[in-house]
Amino acid sequence: MMAGRRRGTSFTTKDAGETFGVSDRQARRILVNWEHIGALVGIERGRYMLETHITEAADRISKATV
């Protein structure tokens, strides 16, 4: 669901928490881990964007499963 977001769209830890069904604090931990492995980039405090290679992979998977 997070990867299904349009390219260039940022999201907050609250958005991620709602998507994952976890608290904002747990979502922040998840996103920090994703940032460390290069899956997303923090654009400002509390706002993130998925890296291009992640959204491209999600697009390919989505097209392959339709």
Backbone as JSON, one array per atom type, in Angstrom:
{
  "sequence": "MMAGRRRGTSFTTKDAGETFGVSDRQARRILVNWEHIGALVGIERGRYMLETHITEAADRISKATV",
  "N": [[0.82, -1.19, 0.0], [1.93, 1.25, 0.81], [3.89, 1.49, -1.14], [2.29, 1.78, -3.29], [1.66, 4.38, -3.47], [1.69, 7.47, -5.26], [4.53, 8.46, -7.16], [6.82, 10.74, -5.77], [5.2, 11.6, -3.77], [4.95, 12.49, -0.47], [4.88, 11.15, 2.89], [3.76, 10.83, 6.29], [4.81, 9.69, 9.58], [2.51, 9.12, 10.91], [0.72, 8.54, 8.81], [1.94, 6.19, 7.86], [1.7, 4.59, 10.14], [-1.09, 4.3, 10.3], [-1.53, 2.88, 7.93], [-0.05, 0.53, 8.39], [-1.23, -0.34, 10.71], [-0.27, 0.18, 13.25], [1.15, 1.91, 16.12], [2.11, 5.41, 16.05], [4.71, 5.69, 17.02], [5.78, 3.08, 16.72], [5.6, 2.94, 13.94], [7.43, 4.92, 13.26], [9.82, 3.7, 14.03], [9.89, 1.57, 12.19], [10.05, 3.02, 9.77], [12.48, 4.36, 10.1], [14.21, 2.19, 10.08], [13.75, 1.32, 7.43], [14.76, 3.53, 6.13], [17.47, 3.29, 6.75], [18.16, 1.02, 5.26], [17.91, 1.93, 2.73], [15.41, 2.14, 1.5], [13.72, 4.27, 1.67], [13.63, 7.85, 1.91], [14.21, 10.42, 4.23], [12.65, 13.45, 4.07], [12.12, 15.69, 5.49], [11.8, 16.47, 8.97], [9.96, 13.87, 10.18], [8.64, 13.4, 7.78], [8.53, 11.43, 4.9], [9.68, 9.86, 1.85], [9.26, 7.27, -0.5], [11.99, 5.58, -2.0], [12.93, 5.81, -5.45], [13.54, 3.35, -6.72], [12.05, 1.56, -5.24], [9.36, 2.28, -5.68], [9.28, 1.81, -8.41], [9.71, -0.97, -8.5], [7.41, -1.83, -7.16], [5.5, -1.01, -9.02], [6.13, -2.72, -11.18], [5.6, -5.23, -10.04], [2.87, -4.96, -9.5], [1.82, -4.72, -12.12], [2.53, -7.22, -13.12], [0.94, -8.94, -11.7], [-1.64, -8.5, -12.42]],
  "CA": [[0.0, 0.0, 0.0], [2.82, 2.41, 0.83], [4.55, 1.58, -2.44], [1.29, 2.14, -4.28], [1.53, 5.84, -3.53], [2.29, 8.08, -6.44], [5.91, 8.94, -7.02], [6.95, 12.13, -5.35], [4.26, 11.9, -2.7], [5.53, 12.21, 0.84], [3.95, 10.68, 3.9], [4.23, 11.01, 7.66], [4.8, 8.49, 10.4], [1.1, 8.85, 11.21], [0.19, 7.85, 7.63], [2.49, 4.83, 7.86], [1.08, 3.87, 11.26], [-2.46, 3.94, 9.92], [-1.43, 1.86, 6.9], [0.46, -0.71, 8.99], [-2.04, -0.71, 11.86], [0.57, 0.27, 14.45], [1.22, 3.26, 16.67], [3.04, 6.32, 15.37], [6.06, 5.38, 17.51], [6.21, 1.86, 16.03], [5.78, 3.29, 12.53], [8.68, 5.67, 13.15], [10.9, 2.7, 14.07], [9.87, 0.87, 10.9], [10.53, 3.92, 8.73], [13.91, 4.58, 10.32], [14.88, 0.98, 9.55], [13.67, 1.38, 5.97], [15.7, 4.57, 5.69], [18.82, 2.74, 6.88], [18.43, 0.04, 4.19], [17.8, 2.61, 1.45], [14.1, 2.0, 0.89], [13.07, 5.57, 1.65], [14.46, 8.99, 2.3], [13.55, 11.42, 5.05], [12.77, 14.73, 3.39], [12.14, 16.65, 6.6], [11.47, 15.74, 10.2], [8.66, 13.21, 10.22], [8.08, 13.2, 6.45], [9.35, 10.5, 4.14], [9.29, 9.46, 0.5], [9.87, 6.02, -0.94], [13.01, 5.72, -3.04], [12.42, 5.52, -6.79], [13.63, 1.92, -7.06], [10.97, 0.86, -4.53], [8.1, 2.51, -6.4], [9.37, 1.12, -9.7], [9.51, -2.39, -8.24], [5.99, -2.02, -6.85], [4.77, -0.91, -10.3], [6.36, -3.95, -11.96], [4.87, -6.31, -9.37], [1.44, -4.72, -9.71], [1.5, -5.04, -13.5], [2.71, -8.65, -13.34], [-0.09, -9.71, -10.99], [-2.99, -8.13, -12.92]],
  "C": [[0.87, 1.26, 0.0], [3.48, 2.59, -0.53], [3.56, 1.96, -3.54], [1.06, 3.64, -4.38], [2.19, 6.37, -4.79], [3.71, 8.52, -6.15], [5.91, 10.4, -6.63], [6.0, 12.52, -4.25], [4.9, 11.53, -1.37], [4.44, 11.74, 1.8], [4.59, 10.85, 5.27], [4.25, 9.67, 8.39], [3.37, 8.12, 10.77], [0.46, 8.1, 10.04], [0.65, 6.4, 7.61], [1.86, 4.0, 8.97], [-0.33, 3.42, 10.94], [-2.45, 2.82, 8.88], [-1.04, 0.51, 7.48], [-0.38, -1.2, 10.16], [-1.23, -0.74, 13.15], [0.57, 1.71, 14.94], [2.21, 4.11, 15.88], [4.49, 6.01, 15.77], [6.61, 4.12, 16.83], [6.45, 2.12, 14.55], [7.09, 4.04, 12.33], [9.87, 4.71, 13.16], [11.01, 1.95, 12.74], [10.48, 1.76, 9.81], [12.01, 4.24, 8.88], [14.7, 3.38, 9.81], [14.86, 0.97, 8.03], [14.63, 2.42, 5.41], [17.14, 4.05, 5.72], [19.15, 1.75, 5.76], [18.24, 0.65, 2.81], [16.46, 2.5, 0.76], [13.33, 3.32, 0.84], [14.04, 6.63, 2.11], [13.61, 9.93, 3.14], [13.74, 12.78, 4.4], [12.73, 15.9, 4.37], [11.68, 15.88, 7.82], [10.05, 15.19, 10.14], [8.0, 13.0, 8.87], [9.06, 12.39, 5.63], [8.8, 10.33, 2.74], [9.98, 8.14, 0.2], [10.89, 6.31, -2.02], [12.42, 5.26, -4.37], [12.46, 4.03, -7.11], [12.54, 1.1, -6.36], [9.65, 1.05, -5.28], [8.11, 1.83, -7.77], [9.15, -0.38, -9.54], [8.04, -2.69, -7.95], [5.14, -1.94, -8.12], [4.91, -2.19, -11.1], [5.59, -5.12, -11.35], [3.38, -6.17, -9.61], [1.02, -5.1, -11.13], [1.58, -6.54, -13.77], [1.6, -9.48, -12.7], [-1.5, -9.39, -11.47], [-3.4, -9.06, -14.02]]
}
